[in-house]
Structure formats: C-alpha cells, structure tokens
Amino acid sequence: MRLEGKAAIITGAARGIGREYALRFAQEGASVAIVDLLEDEAQKTAKLIEDAGGKALAIGADVTSEEQMAAAAERTVKELGRIDVLINNAALYGDLNIVDQSIEYFEKVLHINILSVVISSRAVYPSMKEQGSGSIINIASTAAYPLPIKMPPGLPIIPISGYAVSKAAVINLTKSMAVAVGSSNIRVNAIAPGVTMTQATKDVVPDFAMESLTKAAALEGALEPTDLTGTAVYLASEDSAHMTGQILVVDGGLVMVG
C-alpha cells in the first residue's frame, strides 16, 4: 500500500470525486479526514472506509472559514496523529450552465473556489512545517484553459465563467505556493481534471458543451471519478518526491500542455 502510515485531509469529500479520493486513499493505507459542510454525508463516507477496515474521521467545516479549518487541522492531528496530505477538492461548480451570470454569483464562485485553497493550505501548514514534509494537492480543472466550446447564438450578455476563472487562479496559486513552502519540504501540485461524470457534471454541464468536449478529446469520452484517484495517490506518495509546482492534466487528451 503506497500511503501506509500517512494521514490526509480531503475537503469536499462527502460525495462525488472527493469521496473517491477518500476511498482510494484508505485502500492505499492512509487515514483520512473527510472535511465537508455536509457532515451527515461525510459521516457516510467515513463509515464506508471504516467498514472496509480503514481509519477515517468526518469533520463538518466551512472551507472558507479560517477558524473552522484551523480547528479541523488541529482535530486531525489530535485523532490521526499527523497531516501528510491535503487535497483541496471543495469547490462551487454551478455556473457552467450559463444561467446565473450576475456579478454577485461570479464573486461567490471566486470567493469559495480560491479562498478555500488558501485557507485550507494555511491551516495544515504549521503541522507540515513542523514535521518537515507534506504534499498539498490542489484540484484545478481543464476549464482553466481555453476550450473549444461554441456558445449558443443570441446570448443577452457576455458569459463569463467564474468557475474557469477560479481554476486558473488555483493553477497560479499552486505554482506560487510551491515556491513559498519548498524549503520546508512541502510539495504543492495540482490535478486538472477534464469532464468527469459526477452528479454535479450531469446537473450543470449543458449538452452542447458536453458533446463538444468529449468529441474533441483524443480518447473521445468523459472520465469517471475513479479515473482521477491514481493521479492523486501518485502526488501524495514518495513516487513524486521531487515533483512540485506541477499541473497534471487528466482529461483524455483534450488539453495538451507542456
């Protein structure tokens, strides 16, 4: 097991891709703290891990609250012994359907998706710094890159995706954080998933965008949540010990960078 003896905090892990990260990490031997606003759902994910013989902790917390995330990190150290990995997975994903184009909603998406990375990373930093090691894995998105999606004609306003803008910021944060904490042997990398068939994707990605993206990918299809977990394990393990500041695109060959 590649993560034996490690402890991880995964935000937004009550369901969706976050839940799959948590389940895979537990299978690889890690103890997992599941941090989510949906505490009841987080408890269900923790129980799945415990029923399979793993160790898990469910914590209800707002990832944009410094106080709550500091408390979550403190509780993780107290109950799991350490923090080796943070996956900044929590995000608001609702504006890809181009319905709400208000400035208020744009600001809300930026507030949650960017601040959650900063606040959660700062919460785990003291523990990682003290032990002299750590891996922070930010979840970006291929939405951060220019994509070949044609908008429907006759739109009443220029559509701006707060989600795409926020994920571009996550990529920038990943690189700047990697430089800032490298001297403490803390690595910071990101995964940029392509279209992944979670319930959220089914709910908010319009049919025209889904068709364009899946047809344009080299492998011609969408991902399942489990398709991303191996990349997260790699970034959390010693196999990536000399990798930091990198963005790993996992999208079936739609965005090709590097």
N, C-alpha and C positions, 0 to 999 in steps of 0.2 A: 504493500500500500504506500503510495507516493507521498501522502501527507500525514503519516503516522506521527503522533505527538504534537501536531500543530493545532492551534485554535484560531478560528476565523469568525469575523463578524461579517454578515451579509445583510445589507439593507434591502428593503423591499422584497424579502424572501418568503413572504406568506404564501404567494402563489406565482404563477407564470414562470418566466425564465429564472427569477430569483430562487424559487422553490427548487428548480432543477439543479442550480448551482449548489444549494444546501444539501440536497440528497446525494449528489455526486461527491462532494467534499467528505461527507460522512462515510460513504463507501470507500473512499481513499484513506480513511483513518483519522480524519480531523474531527475535533469537537467544534460544534457550530453554534454561534449565537445568531438567532434569527430576529432581526430588528425591523419592525413594521408598525405602521399606525393601526393595522388590522390585527390586534393582539389575539383575538379568537382564532383567526386563520393561521397566525404564526404558531399558536399552540398546536394546531392540527399538523402543521409541517414538522414541528419538533417531535410530536408523537410518532409520526411515520419513521423518523430517524431512530428514536428510542426503541420502537417495536422491532426494528431491524438490528438492534444491538449496539447502536451508536449512542453518542452523548450530544444532547442539544439543549439549548436554552432559548426560550421565547421571551422577547422584550418588546413591549409596546412603547414606541417612541416616535416623535416627530423629528425627521432628519434635518429640518431647518431650525431646530432649537438647540442652541449651544448647551444649555443646561441639561436637557434630556439626553443628548448624545454623550455628554461627559459622564452622566450617570450610567448610561448603557455601557460605555467603555469600562468604567470602574466596576460595574457588576460582572462584566465578562471576565476581567482579571481575577476578581474575587472567587467566581464559581468555576471558571475554566482554567485558571492559573496563569494565563498569558494572552497576548494577542499577536499572532504571527501574520495574519492576513486580514485585509479589509477589502470587500468588494462593494464599491459604490454603485449599486444597482438601482436604487429607488429613483423614480422619475415620473413626471407627468407626461402622458403620451397622447393627449386628446385632441390636438389641433391639426392632425393630418387630414381630417375630413373637411377642412376649409369652411367649417360652419361658423365658428366664432372667430372673427378677425378683429375684435376690439383690442385697443391698446391695453385695456385692463387685463384681458386674458393673456396677451403677449407678455406682460410684466409678470403675471402669475407663473407662467411656464419658466421664464428665466429665473425667477426667484427660487423656485423649487429645484430645478434641474442643475443649476450652478451652485447655489449656496449649499445644497446637500453634500456635494463633493467636498467643498471647502470645510464645512463644519464637521462632517464625519471624519475627515482625514486629520483635522486638528485634534479631534477627541482621542484618536488612537496614537497620535504621535508621541506623547510622553512615554507611554509603555514601550513602544517600539524602540524609541531612542535609548531608553534605559537598558533594554536587553541587547541593543546593538544589532538589531536585524528586523526586517519586516518587508512585506510585499503589499502594496496598495494597488488594486486593480480597478480602474475606472471603466464604466461602461459608456462608451461613446455610441456612435451609430454611423452607418453609411449615409444617413440623412445629412450629415455634416458636409458631405462632398456634393458638388453639382451632379444632379441625376437627370437622366433623360425622360422627364415626366412632362408631358404636354397638358396644360391646364384646359379645362372646358372653356369654350368661347363665351364672350359676353359677360365676363365677371364684372360685378359692380365696383370692385375695389382691387388694388394690387394685393394679392395674397402673400403674406409673409408668415412663414412657419417658425414660431417661437421654439418649437422642438428642434428644428435643424440648427437654428442659431445657438441654442443652448448646448447642443452636442459639439458644435465647432468650438465653443468655449471650453468644453471638457477636454478636447484634444489639446488646446493650448495650456490648460491647467496641468495636464499630465506631464507635459514637457518641462514646464517651469517648476513644478513640484519635484520632479526627478532631480533637477539640478540642485534645488534647495536642500534636499534631505539625503543626498548621496553620501555625504561624509559620515552619516550615521548608519551606513549600510542598509538604508531603507530604499527599496526599489519601487518605482511608480511606472506602471504601464497601463495601456487601455486596450479593450476589445471593442471593435466597431462592427456590430452585427448588421447583416442585411435584413431583408424581410423575413421575419420569424413568426411562425403561426401560433401565436398565443391568442387567448380570447380577446385581449386588447387590440391586437392587429386586426382580427376579424371584425371588431366593432368599429374601428376608426379609420382604417385604410380604405379609401374608396376603390371600387372595382377597376376604374380606369388606371389608377396608379399601380395596383397590384398586378394587372396584366402587363403593363409596360415594364415594370421592374423584373418580374420573373422571366419574361421572354428575352430581356436584354442580357441576363446573366449567362455566363459561359456554360454553367451546369443546368441552366433553364429550369429553375424551380426555387421554391421558398425553403427556408430552414425550419426544422423543428427545434424546440427549446433545448433538447438534449444534444443537438449538434454543436452547441457552444460550450458545453461543460468541460470538454477535454482541453480547450484552449485556456480556460480559467485554471484548471489543475496545473497545467504546464507553467503558467505565470506565477502560481503560488509555490511551486516546488523548486528544489535545488537545480533542476534541469535548466532553469532560466536564470541561474545565479548571477550571470554577467549581463543581463538584459535590463535596461531601464530607459525610460523616456520614449518607448516604442508604442506604436499603434498597430495592433494586429487586426486586419480586416478579415472577417469571416462572413462571406456573402455569396458564395457560389460563383465568384468571378464577375461581379458587376463593376465594382470599383477596383482598379488595379493601380496601386501607388507604389513608389519606392524606386 
